[in-house]
Amino acid sequence: MGSYEPVNAGPILDVVIVSYRCRELLRDCLESLGEHASNTSMRIHVVDNASRDGTVELVRERFPQVDLIPSDRNLGFSRANNLAIRRGTARYVLALNPDTRITPGALEHLVELMDERSDIGICGCRLVLEDGTLDHAAKRSFPTPLSALGHFTGLGRGERAPRRLAGYRAPEVEAGAVDAVNGAFMLMRRRALEEIGLFDEGYWMYMEDLDLCYRAAQRGWLTWYDPSVSVVHIKAGTSGKNRALRLNYAFHYGMFRFYRHHYAERNSKPLNLLVYTGIALKLAVSVLRSAAARAGSRVAASPH
């Protein structure tokens, strides 16, 4: 693993990683930082959300230079990130998922970009899946009822989908200013965070990245998408392909909270009721689908 400057040397970047039962993924992520980002002056902070899978021991033994913050309970994504962000002092903060792998030159390029563009508060890059295809969640537009409907029904995911239905994945933006980038890789200016606040801890997990980008836009900060560099993202590497009940609830509560905080006041009561009903119905369908998929997996794995 590459060398990192001690905290009193004034690193320019605080890398914040929240882990939960993903020891091997975290190991690969930390190794990629050491191999491909060792030229960046940074300090890495890992908050472990009570994994109890050997993650804490792994970090202590293999990566002693990392600032390890073991929690005795699962704090959730927002609160755990904020805990580590507050411990740092660097002018940039990178919120990085443990199911990512840094590629050569990516961090250096994006830090240089933000050094040059003082109006950028948040920056993201191209996220690619393990098979090399684009993770379309790398860039997003702020959701509308229609774009959310298009995304979750699949009607907005095709290349020829109408713009109003496809807006969730911001297809009109190839590079540059965009509404939001993905929380798997969010490079943030600390000065912007000091102005707009950290992640909203009312989001236990999911939608906190969208909320932060929305609040940044309200205060005049740009969120920037640069696809000239990429990071590997193992989709659902930490949450699993079939969400447990708590994660399903957190995902849909995040949708509800975002809409209620940012949209409900300016929309009519009938529209708000329609949106809230739609979120509740989608939650019910998602819970049933996930339960059925997990049951099917158990049957397939059992001896015959």
C-alpha positions in Angstrom: 0.0 0.0 0.0 1.2 3.5 -0.8 2.4 5.9 1.8 0.1 8.6 3.3 1.1 11.8 5.0 0.4 12.0 8.7 -2.5 14.1 9.8 -0.3 17.0 11.0 1.4 17.3 7.6 -1.8 18.9 6.2 -3.1 16.5 3.5 -5.2 18.1 0.8 -7.7 15.2 0.8 -9.6 13.3 3.4 -10.9 10.0 2.1 -13.9 8.8 4.0 -15.1 5.2 3.7 -18.0 3.6 5.6 -17.8 -0.2 5.8 -20.4 -2.8 6.8 -19.7 -6.5 6.4 -17.6 -6.1 3.3 -14.1 -6.9 4.5 -12.7 -8.2 1.1 -14.2 -5.4 -0.9 -12.8 -2.8 1.6 -9.4 -4.5 1.3 -9.4 -4.2 -2.5 -10.6 -0.6 -2.2 -7.8 0.4 0.2 -5.2 -1.5 -1.9 -6.4 0.4 -5.0 -5.9 3.7 -3.2 -2.4 2.7 -2.2 -1.5 1.5 -5.7 -3.1 4.2 -7.8 -3.5 7.3 -5.7 -0.3 7.4 -3.5 0.8 10.6 -5.3 -2.1 12.4 -3.7 -1.5 13.9 -0.3 -4.4 12.3 1.7 -5.5 10.7 4.8 -7.9 7.8 4.8 -10.6 7.4 7.4 -12.6 4.1 7.7 -15.7 4.0 9.8 -16.8 0.4 10.5 -20.4 0.1 11.3 -20.2 -2.9 13.7 -19.4 -5.4 10.9 -18.1 -8.0 13.3 -16.6 -9.9 10.3 -13.0 -9.2 10.8 -13.0 -5.8 9.1 -11.5 -4.0 12.1 -8.8 -6.5 12.5 -8.0 -6.4 8.8 -7.6 -2.7 8.8 -5.5 -2.6 11.9 -3.1 -5.3 10.6 -2.9 -4.6 6.9 -3.5 -0.8 6.8 -2.2 0.7 10.1 -1.8 4.2 8.6 -5.6 4.4 8.1 -7.6 6.3 10.7 -9.9 3.5 11.8 -13.1 4.4 13.7 -14.8 1.3 14.9 -18.4 1.7 15.9 -20.2 -0.7 18.3 -23.5 -0.2 16.3 -24.6 0.5 12.8 -24.7 4.3 12.5 -26.0 4.3 9.0 -24.3 5.9 6.0 -24.9 9.6 6.7 -24.0 9.7 10.3 -20.9 7.5 9.9 -19.6 9.7 7.0 -20.1 12.9 9.0 -18.3 11.4 12.0 -15.2 10.9 9.8 -15.6 14.2 7.9 -15.5 16.1 11.1 -12.2 14.4 12.1 -10.5 15.7 9.0 -9.1 19.1 8.1 -8.2 18.7 4.4 -9.6 21.2 1.9 -11.3 18.3 0.0 -13.3 15.4 1.2 -13.9 12.2 -0.8 -16.8 10.1 0.2 -15.9 6.7 -1.2 -17.9 3.4 -1.1 -15.9 0.3 -0.1 -17.2 -1.5 -3.2 -15.2 0.8 -5.5 -11.7 0.6 -6.9 -9.7 3.6 -7.8 -8.0 3.7 -11.2 -4.7 5.4 -12.1 -4.7 9.1 -12.2 -8.4 9.5 -11.3 -8.0 11.3 -8.0 -5.1 13.5 -9.1 -7.1 14.7 -12.2 -10.2 15.5 -10.2 -8.3 17.3 -7.4 -6.6 19.4 -10.1 -9.9 20.2 -11.7 -11.3 21.5 -8.4 -8.2 23.5 -7.7 -8.8 25.2 -11.1 -12.6 25.6 -10.7 -13.4 27.3 -7.4 -17.1 27.2 -8.2 -17.3 23.4 -8.1 -18.5 22.2 -4.8 -19.0 18.5 -5.6 -17.4 16.4 -8.3 -18.0 12.9 -9.6 -16.5 10.8 -12.4 -17.5 8.0 -14.7 -18.5 4.9 -12.7 -18.0 1.6 -14.5 -19.2 -1.8 -13.5 -16.9 -4.8 -13.3 -17.8 -5.7 -16.9 -16.7 -2.3 -18.1 -20.2 -0.9 -18.8 -21.3 2.5 -17.5 -23.1 2.7 -14.2 -25.8 5.2 -15.2 -26.3 6.3 -11.6 -22.9 8.1 -11.9 -24.8 11.3 -12.9 -28.4 12.2 -12.2 -31.0 14.9 -12.6 -33.0 15.9 -9.6 -36.1 13.6 -9.7 -39.5 14.5 -10.8 -42.6 12.3 -10.4 -42.4 11.5 -14.1 -38.7 10.8 -14.2 -39.0 8.6 -11.1 -41.9 6.7 -12.7 -39.8 6.2 -15.8 -36.8 5.0 -13.9 -38.5 2.5 -11.6 -40.8 1.1 -14.3 -38.0 0.8 -16.7 -39.8 3.0 -19.3 -37.1 5.7 -19.0 -34.0 3.5 -19.3 -34.0 2.9 -23.0 -31.9 5.1 -25.3 -35.0 6.3 -27.1 -37.0 7.1 -24.0 -38.7 10.5 -23.9 -36.7 13.0 -22.0 -39.2 13.5 -19.2 -39.1 9.8 -18.4 -35.4 9.5 -18.8 -34.4 12.5 -16.8 -33.4 10.5 -13.7 -30.1 9.5 -15.4 -29.4 12.9 -17.0 -28.9 11.6 -20.5 -28.5 15.1 -21.9 -25.3 15.7 -19.9 -22.2 14.2 -21.4 -19.8 16.1 -19.2 -19.9 19.2 -17.0 -22.5 20.7 -14.7 -25.1 18.2 -13.6 -27.7 18.1 -10.9 -26.2 15.2 -8.9 -23.5 12.6 -8.8 -23.4 9.3 -7.0 -22.5 8.9 -3.3 -20.3 5.9 -4.2 -17.7 8.6 -5.3 -18.3 12.2 -4.3 -15.3 14.6 -4.1 -16.4 17.6 -2.1 -14.9 20.9 -1.2 -14.8 21.3 2.6 -15.6 25.0 2.3 -18.8 24.1 0.5 -19.7 21.6 3.2 -19.1 24.2 5.8 -21.6 26.4 4.0 -24.3 23.9 3.1 -23.9 21.4 6.0 -22.8 17.7 5.9 -24.9 14.7 5.0 -28.4 15.0 6.4 -28.5 12.3 9.2 -32.2 12.0 8.8 -31.3 9.7 5.8 -30.1 6.5 7.4 -29.0 5.2 4.0 -29.9 6.2 0.4 -30.8 9.6 -1.1 -28.4 11.5 1.2 -26.1 12.1 -1.8 -29.0 13.6 -3.9 -30.1 15.7 -0.9 -26.5 17.1 -0.5 -26.2 18.0 -4.2 -29.6 19.7 -4.0 -28.6 21.8 -1.1 -25.4 22.7 -2.8 -27.3 23.9 -5.9 -29.5 26.0 -3.7 -26.5 27.8 -2.4 -25.0 28.3 -5.8 -22.3 25.6 -5.9 -21.8 23.5 -9.0 -21.9 19.7 -9.1 -19.6 18.5 -11.8 -19.5 15.3 -13.8 -16.1 14.4 -15.4 -16.2 11.2 -17.5 -12.6 11.5 -18.6 -11.6 9.4 -15.6 -13.3 6.4 -14.1 -13.7 4.4 -11.0 -14.9 0.8 -10.8 -18.1 0.4 -8.8 -19.3 -3.1 -7.8 -23.0 -2.3 -7.8 -24.8 -3.5 -4.6 -21.5 -4.8 -3.4 -22.3 -3.9 0.2 -26.1 -4.0 0.3 -26.6 -7.2 -1.8 -28.8 -7.6 -4.8 -31.9 -8.3 -2.8 -32.4 -5.6 -0.1 -33.3 -6.7 3.4 -36.4 -5.2 4.9 -34.5 -2.4 6.8 -32.7 -1.4 3.6 -35.8 -1.4 1.6 -37.5 0.8 4.1 -34.5 3.1 4.2 -34.5 3.5 0.4 -38.2 4.4 0.2 -38.1 6.6 3.3 -35.3 8.5 1.6 -37.5 9.1 -1.4 -40.3 10.3 0.9 -38.0 12.5 2.9 -36.4 14.1 -0.2 -39.7 14.9 -1.7 -41.2 16.2 1.5 -38.3 18.5 2.3 -37.7 19.9 -1.2 -40.8 19.5 -3.3 -44.0 19.1 -1.3 -44.4 22.8 -0.2 -44.6 24.0 -3.8 -46.9 21.2 -5.1 -50.6 20.7 -4.6 -51.9 18.4 -1.8 -53.5 16.0 -4.3 -50.1 15.6 -6.1 -48.3 15.1 -2.8 -50.8 12.4 -1.8 -50.3 10.7 -5.1 -46.5 10.7 -4.8 -46.6 9.4 -1.2 -49.1 6.7 -2.2 -46.8 5.7 -5.1 -43.8 5.5 -2.8 -45.8 3.3 -0.3 -46.9 1.0 -3.1 -43.4 0.7 -4.5 -42.1 -0.2 -1.0 -44.7 -2.9 -0.7 -43.8 -4.4 -4.1 -40.1 -4.2 -3.4 -40.4 -5.9 -0.1 -42.4 -8.8 -1.7 -40.0 -9.1 -4.6 -36.9 -9.1 -2.3 -38.5 -11.7 0.0 -39.4 -13.9 -2.9 -35.9 -13.6 -4.4 -34.2 -14.5 -1.1 -36.5 -17.5 -0.7 -35.7 -18.6 -4.2 -32.0 -18.3 -3.5 -32.3 -20.4 -0.4 -34.2 -23.1 -2.2 -31.6 -23.2 -5.0 -28.8 -23.4 -2.5 -30.3 -26.2 -0.5 -29.2 -29.8 -1.1 -31.7 -31.9 -3.2 
